[in-house]
């Protein structure tokens, strides 16, 4: 079987490596229009560099040696210009103007996302956005010379203001790279790809993975475009297993994000209370601050936790954590709670490991769920009196 992957993104590279491990005899071909040195670049490389975690931005690009040693074939600096699903053909164009036609048995599209171009509307020098290695190197070089820097974060706010600065950096607001798929497979109105649980498009021989596949919450196709590396690589593994004769469904509802900002860990899973109305979902929520350690521990750090749930069924659909303690394991636990459609009453009595010297009798997630139930019980008593 000949499997062609378009896009040496995190998803594309992972799919190629996993396919070669699962199907050593399969022909796996990976195509990307960029130079091989920048493939699989982690887009927050600049942050890691400024924190002293890496000495060069190239350290967070994928090591192509592992791909070559796997036996996968890599074609770089060629762009796929046409897709013919009926003939199972792709037409490639090189930078020198040459064309080539290749065929496939199964096609995986992992073309990722690209920064939007709103920043180009500012008529000034030293205005940047970055997502790939080349863009990141340009920003880093400019930072070494700049004295005043303006960074535009989420949302394009403040564009009408007059701000004096040596350089302006836009965080990478992106859009899916799906031009090749238009009128070939079914797309949503935001140009992300419609797939089934096996990441199969409306064409049974074409699969889509990575940024171009949105977070989908229900059968009514309500969804969010949310590029995340962790989703991309897990989708890639699921497709590799499916194409290797082990059909593996991927939960399209999965949404886990985490960051450390000014010594604070911030994490969210599932739906937030602010996102729910856009997806036409009614929600209830409850939050609280809890001690992370026992009374015997001198270091008394806390966590601010929040649960989002359906008010009728009490199914937990999201959660958020903020703490000065690194709580990624707890966030993964919370993601599992959401994935398995755990209800508030179930979480209130869920057993967690207990060691008297280190942990409280009830986990703080137990206590937060119980807080919801106590609030509902008190509300019901008031209603009966009225």
N, C-alpha and C positions, 0 to 999 in steps of 0.2 A: 504494500500500500504506500502511495506517495502522499505525504501530508505537507502542505505548504502553509507557512505562517507569514502573514503580512504584518510587519512591525516588530522590531527588536526592542520592544518596551520591556518593562519588568514582567508583564504578562507573557509576551512573546518568547522571551529568553527562558522563562520558567517552563513554559509549555514544551519548548524544544528539548530542554534537559530532561524533563520528566518522561517525555515520549521515548527518548533514546534509552532510558533505563527500563521502561516497560516493554518496548518493542525494539530490540537491538537490530532486527532485520528490516525495519521500516525505513523508507527514505524520508528524511525530515529536512525540509528546506526553509530557511529563515531569510526574509528579504527586508531591507531597510534602506531608506534614501540617504541617511546620514553616514558620516565616517565612522568606522568601527570603534575608534578610540572613545567616543562619547556615548556609546550604547549602554542602556541600563543605568543611567546616571540618577542618583538620588537628589531630588530637586532642592532639598534643604542643605546641600553641601556647604554653602556659604556660612550658614549658622554653625555647622560643625567645625569649619575652618577657623572662624572668629573665636570660638570657644577653646581652640587649641586641641580639639579631638583628632584632627587630621593635619598633615603637613602639606598636602596637595589636594586640589579638588578632584584630580584623577583617581584618588583612592576610593571615591564613592561611585565610580563608574564600574560596570561589570567587567570582570577579568575574562577577556575573550578566550583565554587559553582553555578554560574549563569547557567552553562551548565547542571548541575545536576538538578537544580530547574526547568529547562525547560521541563524535561521529556525525553530528548535525552539520549540514552545509550552510554556509553563510554568504549571502550576496549583499554587499553594501554599496551605497552611492548609486543605486538604481531605484527608480520610483515606479510603482505600479500605477499605470495610467488608465487601464481599462480592465473590466471584469466581465467575462461572458459565462454566466452560470450554466447555460444550456450546453456549451461546449466544454465546460470545466477548464477554461483557459484564462490566463492572465497575460496582458501585454505590458512589458517593462520598457522604460526609457532611461538611458544613461545621461549624465551631464554633458557628454560629448555629442548627444543627439542620436545615438544608436538605439535601435529597438530590438526586442527579443520576445518571443512567445514561449510560455511554459504552461504545462498542464498540471492538474491535481486530481487526486481522488477525493480528498477531504481538504477543506480550506478553513483555516483559523484566522480571524481578523483581530489583530491586537494593535490597532493604529494609535491608541492613546488619545491624548487631548493636547491642545495648543493654547498659549495665552491669547486672549482677545486683544484687539488692536486699538482700544480706546486711548491708550497712553500716547499714541502717535498724533493725536489731535492737539497735544501741547507743542506749540512751535518754539522749541528751545533745544539747546544742546544738553547733553548729559542727562537724558531722560531714559530710564531703563526698565525693563521687566526681565525676569529670568525664570527659566524652568529647565533648560538643558545645559550641558557643560560649556558650550561656547558662550552663551548668554551670561552664565555665572562668572566665567573668567573675565568678561568685559566689565561686569559690575564690580568685581573684586579689584581690578586694576584701577577703576575710577575711584573707588573708596579710599585707596591709598593716597590719592591726591586731594580729595574733598575735605573741606573744613565744616561745612554745614550740609546736612542731608535731610531730605523730607521723604518719608516712607508712607505710601498710601496702602492701607490694609484692606480688609474686606469691605467692598462697596466703594464706589467712586464718589466719595464725599469731598467737599472743599475745593472742587475744581474751579469754582468761580472766584475763589479768594486769591489775593496777591500774596505770594510767599516767596521770600528771598532765600535762595539756597544754591549751593554749588552743584548739587545733583538731586534728581528725583528718582525714587525706586518704587515701582508698582509691584505689589505682591501678585503672583501669577493667577489671575482670574482666567479660567480656561473654558474651552468648548470642545465637544467631541469631534474627532477627525473621522467623519463618516461620509465625506463627499463621494468616495468610490462606491459606496453601497446604495446611494440614492437610486430608486426605481429598480433596484436589484433584489433587496429584501425589505421587509416591513420595518419602518422607523416610527418613533414617537414624533410629536410635533416639535420637540426640541432637538431632533436629529440624533438622539440616542437610539440604540437598537433594541427591538422587541425580541426577546428570546424565551424559550421554555425553561423548565427547571434543569435541563441538561445543557443549557447555554446554546441551544440549537436555534438558528434563525428560521424565518419562514421558508428558506431553502434548506432541505434536510442535509445537504452536504457542506453547508457553510455554518461555522460556529463563530460566535463573537465573545470576547473576553476583555477584561480590564476597564479602563475609563469609559469606553463607549457603551457599557452596559450599566444602566442606572439601578439605584436601590428601588426595588418594587415592593409595595406593601400589601397589595390585595389583588384579587382577580379582576377588579375594575381598572387595572393598569395605572393606578395612581403611583407616582414615582418621583424620585429626586435624582438629579445629576450630581454625583459626589465622587470625584476621582480620589481613590485611596489605594496605596500600594498593597496593603494587606488583602483587600478584596481582589485585586488584580492577580496576585500570585496564587491565591486559593482557587480562583476560577480556573486558572491555567492548569492546576493539578487535577481539578475535577474533569476538565475536558480531556486531558491526557489519559486519565483512567477510563473514561467513556470510550474513547477511540481505541483503547487497548482491550476492549471486550469486557470491561468492568463498569457498566453504567452507573455513574455517580452523580446524584442530584446536588445542586448548589442552592443554598437558601438565599434567594435574592433580597430578603429583608435585612440581611446582616449589615450592620452599620456601626462601626467602632472607631472612634477618634480619640486621640490622646495627645497632650502637649505638656511641656514643662516651661512655664513662663515666670520669670523672676522668683525662682525657688518654689513655685506652686505647681503641683500636679493638677491638671484639668482633664477630665475624661467624660465622654458621653457615649451611650449605646442606644440604639433604637430611636424612637421618636422623641423629640423634645416637645414641651408644651407649646412653644412658639410655632413649630413646624406643623403640628396636628391640624390646625384650621385650614391650611392650604391643601391638605389631603382629605378634607371633609370628615374629620374624625373628632368626636367628642372625647374629652379627656378629663380625668381628675388628677390631682397631684398632691404630694406631701413631701416636705423637706424638714431637715433637722440637723443639728450639730451634735456629734457624738465623740466620746473619748475613744482613742484607738488602743490604748494600753490600760492595764489594770492599775489599781490604787498603789500597788507595790512598785510600780515603775516610776522612776524619777522624771523620765521624759514623757510629759503629758501632752502629746500631740493629738489633734482632733481632725475630724473629717466632716465636711458639709456634704450631705447626701440628699438626693431627690429622686423620687420614683414617680413615673407617669403611668397611668393605668386607665383602662376602660371603666367608666363609672357603673355600668350595668353588670358586666361579667367579672369585674375586678381583675381581669387579665393584665399583667404588667407588660407594657409596650415600650418602656424606655427608662433610662436612669442617668444621673449625672453625679460625679464625684469631684470635690475640690479639697485639696489637702497639701500641707507641706511635706507629708510623707509620700513616697513613691508608691502608688496604689494600682499599678497596672495589673497585678494578679487579681485584685478585687474587681477591677473593671471587666476582666475576662470572665470572672464568675458571674457578674451582673449580665454580661452578654449571653451567657448560657441560660440564665434565668429567663431572659426575654425570648431566646430562641425556642425554649421548650414550653412557652406560653404558660409559665407559672402564674398562679393567682396570688393576690395579696394574702388571703388566709393560709395558703400553702407556704408562702415565704415566712410568715409570722412564726410557724412552728417547724421550719426546716432545721434539721440537725447540722451543726458545724462542729469541727474539732474543738476540744476544750482542754486547756492546760491551765490550772489555777494561777500559776506564776506568771503566765503570759497573756491569757485571754479572759474576757468576761464570760459569764454563763450564757449570755445571749449575744450573738453577733449584732453589729449595729444595723445590718440589713433586716434581721429579725425585729429589732426594736422599731425601725422605721415602718415596716409593714404593720406591726401591732398598733403603732400610732394612728395609722389610717383607720383601722378597725375600731379603736377606742373613740376616735372622733365621730365615726358613723354611728356608734352605739349611743353616744351622748346626743347627737343630732336627732336620732329616732325618738329618744325620750322626750325631748323638747317638742317634737312634732305631735306626739300623743297627748301631751298636756294641752296643746292648742286645739 
